[in-house]
C-alpha cells in the first residue's frame, strides 16, 4: 500500500496554498506567502478519511499511552473527534474562554485527574493556542503527553515556545515538505524556495518579498 503523503494531500485540496507573488495578510498583520485552512479537509470526504487515519496512526505510534484526545478551539475539535473515534478513546475540547453560564468551565467532555491526554491542533505557528490548551488541561489535573498537529510552519518561535513549556509536538507534515512537494509537482518555481525559507526563519521580516524580485 502506498504511503499517504500529507503534504501533497493538503496542496491538492487547497488546504495549504502557496502564493509568494501575491502574499496573504494574516490576522496578525504578517505578510505571508502561505495560507493554511485545514478546515477544508472536512469538506473532502475521501481525503478526510486518509488524513484522519494518518493522524490517528501518528498518535498511536508517538503517544501509545494516550487515554483521551483534547481538541483546541475551534479548528482542532473535529480532527480530535474523528481521530478519537478511530482510536476508540474519549474526546473533549478546550474552549478559547470559559462559558459565561452554567458551570463556567473551559473543558468540555469528561476529564479525570491524572488522565493521559494528547492535544489535537490543526496547525502550529507560534504554538500559542496549543500551549493555552495544554496549560488549561494541566491545571485541571491532566497529564498532557504532547500535541499532535496536522501541519507546522516550522517557525523557531513555535518550537521554542513549546519546548520551553516541556511540550512535545508531532505533525503529519510541515512547511518544508509542502514547499518541496509544490516545487516537484510544478505548483511553484524552484526560484521561490529561498524566499519561502527566509519567511519561515523570520516571518515578521518582509525582506523575503524583495528576494522574489
C-alpha positions as CSV (number, residue, x, y, z in Angstrom):
1,X,0.0,0.0,0.0
2,X,1.4,3.4,-1.0
3,X,2.3,5.6,2.0
4,X,-0.1,8.5,2.5
5,X,1.6,11.9,1.5
6,X,0.1,14.5,3.8
7,X,1.9,17.4,2.1
8,X,0.5,16.6,-1.3
9,X,-2.9,15.9,0.2
10,X,-3.1,19.4,1.7
11,X,-1.8,21.0,-1.5
12,X,-4.2,19.1,-3.7
13,X,-7.3,20.2,-1.9
14,X,-6.1,23.8,-1.4
15,X,-5.9,23.4,2.4
16,X,-2.3,24.8,2.1
17,X,-1.9,27.4,-0.5
18,X,1.4,28.9,-1.6
19,X,1.3,32.3,-3.3
20,X,4.6,34.1,-2.8
21,X,4.0,36.5,-5.7
22,X,0.6,37.6,-4.2
23,X,1.2,37.5,-0.4
24,X,-1.6,36.9,2.1
25,X,-2.1,39.1,5.1
26,X,-2.6,37.1,8.3
27,X,-4.8,38.2,11.1
28,X,-1.6,39.2,13.0
29,X,-0.8,41.6,10.1
30,X,2.1,39.5,8.9
31,X,2.6,39.4,5.1
32,X,2.9,35.7,4.2
33,X,3.5,33.6,1.1
34,X,1.4,30.8,2.5
35,X,-2.1,30.3,3.8
36,X,-3.4,27.2,5.6
37,X,-7.0,26.3,6.0
38,X,-7.2,22.7,7.3
39,X,-11.0,23.1,7.7
40,X,-11.2,22.3,4.0
41,X,-10.1,18.7,4.9
42,X,-13.6,18.2,6.5
43,X,-15.2,19.1,3.1
44,X,-13.3,16.4,1.2
45,X,-14.6,13.0,2.4
46,X,-12.0,10.8,0.7
47,X,-9.1,12.9,1.7
48,X,-10.5,13.4,5.1
49,X,-10.5,9.6,5.7
50,X,-6.8,9.4,4.8
51,X,-5.8,12.5,6.9
52,X,-7.7,11.4,10.0
53,X,-6.4,7.8,9.7
54,X,-2.9,9.2,9.4
55,X,-3.4,11.4,12.4
56,X,-4.8,8.5,14.5
57,X,-1.9,6.3,13.4
58,X,0.6,9.0,14.4
59,X,-1.0,9.4,17.8
60,X,-1.0,5.7,18.4
61,X,2.7,5.5,17.4
62,X,4.0,8.6,19.1
63,X,1.8,8.6,22.2
64,X,0.9,5.0,22.9
65,X,-0.2,5.8,26.4
66,X,-2.9,8.3,25.4
67,X,-6.2,7.8,27.1
68,X,-8.1,10.7,25.6
69,X,-7.8,13.4,22.9
70,X,-8.5,17.1,23.5
71,X,-9.0,19.4,20.6
72,X,-8.1,23.1,20.5
73,X,-10.9,25.6,19.9
74,X,-12.1,25.6,17.3
75,X,-10.1,24.1,14.4
76,X,-8.8,21.1,16.4
77,X,-12.2,19.9,17.6
78,X,-13.4,18.0,14.5
79,X,-10.0,16.4,14.0
80,X,-9.8,15.3,17.6
81,X,-13.3,13.8,17.4
82,X,-12.6,11.8,14.3
83,X,-9.2,10.6,15.4
84,X,-10.6,9.6,18.8
85,X,-13.4,7.6,17.1
86,X,-10.8,5.7,15.1
87,X,-8.7,5.1,18.2
88,X,-11.9,4.2,20.3
89,X,-10.9,6.6,23.1
90,X,-12.7,9.5,24.7
91,X,-12.5,13.0,23.3
92,X,-13.2,16.5,24.5
93,X,-12.0,20.0,23.8
94,X,-10.9,23.2,25.5
95,X,-12.8,26.4,24.9
96,X,-11.0,29.6,24.0
97,X,-12.6,31.2,27.1
98,X,-14.8,30.0,29.9
99,X,-18.6,29.8,29.4
100,X,-20.5,32.7,31.0
101,X,-23.2,30.5,32.3
102,X,-23.7,27.1,34.0
103,X,-20.5,25.8,35.5
104,X,-18.4,28.3,33.6
105,X,-15.9,25.7,32.6
106,X,-13.4,25.7,29.7
107,X,-13.1,22.0,29.2
108,X,-16.0,20.2,27.5
109,X,-16.0,16.4,27.9
110,X,-15.1,14.3,30.8
111,X,-11.6,14.6,32.2
112,X,-10.4,12.5,35.1
113,X,-7.5,13.7,37.3
114,X,-4.2,12.1,36.1
115,X,-5.7,11.1,32.7
116,X,-3.1,11.0,30.0
117,X,-4.2,13.1,27.1
118,X,-3.0,14.4,23.7
119,X,-3.9,17.8,22.4
120,X,-5.0,17.8,18.8
121,X,-4.3,21.0,16.8
122,X,-4.8,21.8,13.1
123,X,-1.6,23.8,12.7
124,X,1.3,25.2,14.7
125,X,2.8,28.6,14.1
126,X,3.8,30.3,17.3
127,X,2.3,27.5,19.4
128,X,0.2,29.9,21.4
129,X,-3.2,28.2,21.1
130,X,-1.8,24.7,21.7
131,X,0.1,26.0,24.9
132,X,-3.1,27.6,26.2
133,X,-4.9,24.3,25.8
134,X,-2.1,22.4,27.4
135,X,-1.9,24.7,30.4
136,X,-5.7,24.6,30.9
137,X,-5.6,20.8,30.9
138,X,-2.6,20.7,33.3
139,X,-4.4,23.0,35.7
140,X,-7.3,20.6,35.6
141,X,-5.0,17.7,36.6
142,X,-4.4,16.0,33.3
143,X,-1.1,14.6,32.2
144,X,-0.5,16.1,28.8
145,X,1.6,13.7,26.7
146,X,2.0,16.2,23.9
147,X,0.5,17.8,20.9
148,X,-0.5,16.2,17.6
149,X,-1.0,18.6,14.7
150,X,-1.7,18.3,11.0
151,X,0.8,20.9,9.9
152,X,3.5,23.1,11.3
153,X,5.1,26.2,9.8
154,X,8.4,25.1,11.4
155,X,8.9,28.5,12.9
156,X,11.6,28.8,15.5
157,X,9.3,30.7,17.8
158,X,6.8,27.9,17.9
159,X,9.4,25.2,18.6
160,X,11.0,27.3,21.3
161,X,7.6,28.1,23.0
162,X,6.6,24.5,23.1
163,X,10.0,23.2,24.3
164,X,10.1,26.0,26.9
165,X,6.9,24.5,28.5
166,X,8.0,20.9,28.2
167,X,5.6,20.1,25.4
168,X,6.5,17.6,22.7
169,X,4.8,18.2,19.3
170,X,4.5,15.9,16.4
171,X,3.0,16.8,13.0
172,X,1.8,15.0,9.9
173,X,3.6,17.4,7.6
174,X,5.5,20.7,7.7
175,X,6.3,23.8,5.7
176,X,9.5,22.4,4.2
177,X,7.8,19.2,3.0
178,X,4.9,21.2,1.4
179,X,7.3,23.5,-0.4
180,X,9.3,20.6,-1.7
181,X,6.2,18.9,-3.0
182,X,4.9,22.1,-4.6
183,X,8.2,22.5,-6.5
184,X,8.3,18.9,-7.5
185,X,4.7,19.0,-8.8
186,X,5.3,22.2,-10.7
187,X,2.9,24.3,-8.5
188,X,5.7,26.9,-7.8
189,X,9.1,27.5,-9.4
190,X,12.2,26.4,-7.6
191,X,13.4,30.0,-7.7
192,X,10.8,30.8,-5.0
193,X,12.4,28.5,-2.4
194,X,15.0,30.9,-0.9
195,X,12.3,33.5,-0.3
196,X,10.0,30.9,1.3
197,X,12.7,29.6,3.6
198,X,13.5,33.2,4.6
199,X,9.9,33.7,5.5
200,X,9.9,30.6,7.6
201,X,13.0,31.7,9.5
202,X,11.9,35.3,10.0
203,X,8.2,35.6,9.4
204,X,7.9,39.2,10.7
205,X,10.7,40.4,8.4
206,X,9.3,41.2,5.0
207,X,12.7,41.1,3.3
208,X,11.7,37.8,1.7
209,X,9.4,39.7,-0.6
210,X,12.4,41.6,-2.0
211,X,14.1,38.2,-2.6
212,X,11.4,37.4,-5.2
213,X,12.2,40.4,-7.4
